[in-house]
Amino acid sequence: MNPAVIRNPNILAIEDDPVLGAYLHEQLERSGFLVTWCRNGRDGLEQARQRHFDVVLMDILLPGMTGLDALMQLRERSSTPVIMMSALGAEADRITGFQRGADDYLPKPFSMAELRVRIEAILRRVALERRHPPVVQAAAGELVFDDEACDVRHGGQAAGLTPSEYRLLDTLHRSRDEVLSKAFLYQHVLQRGYARHDRSLDMHVSQIRRKLKAIGYHERQVRTVWGQGYVLSAGEDH
């Protein structure tokens, strides 16, 4: 019997900067990843559609097709985790990335150590999810959690959550009416430490609120408890 083979994670890097792209390719391969490097959005999208990747690293400002447009098209048929990379500092760009299905956002310049931590956190999360069989469970009110689809439904209508948003809402639901700290949620949901400048969790919460409102769900809401964290509690302002 052949020994079990441990497959090296397959990474797709979509980055038009030749210096950064070559650096990502070299450093990630040194870390044990298999790396495919594309220099424009259209080629990157085609690769992501045709082959299996464990994580996609996608720049926002790409020639031919922006990273945001490529992400939107990718999400029509794939749930492959995507980390957006960009020197753009505007909050609107980060919000748009999460709206279109990004799992994480890494502002440039960043260190390879931080990038590896982000990639490894996503890989751990995916591995954990695969260990558990999909179940459909009823939640508070009429909200139904579907682990297989990584989404919730209300009145038969799906919210269209991303995998990261679903994990966050599911975690809050399991501890409903209990305030969960940002540090706990970063570690448990995003599987990395909390840094004060990191707005990823806030962006996910904003998207969850918007999507639940869009499907008419008001029984419980994700509320901010200033200085403490977030809680899923009964809504008072329907």
Protein Blocks (a to p, Z undefined) as FASTA:
>chain_A
ZZddddddddddddfblklmmmmmmmmmmnopacdddfbfklmmmmmmmpccfbdcddfb
dghiafklmmmmmmmmpccdcddddfbfbfklmmmmmmnopabdcdddddfklmmmmmmm
mmmmmmmmmmpccdddddehjbccdfklopadeehiaehiafklmmmmmmmmmmgoiacd
fklmmmmmnopacdfklmklmmmmmmmmmmmmmnopakbccdddehilccddddfbZZ
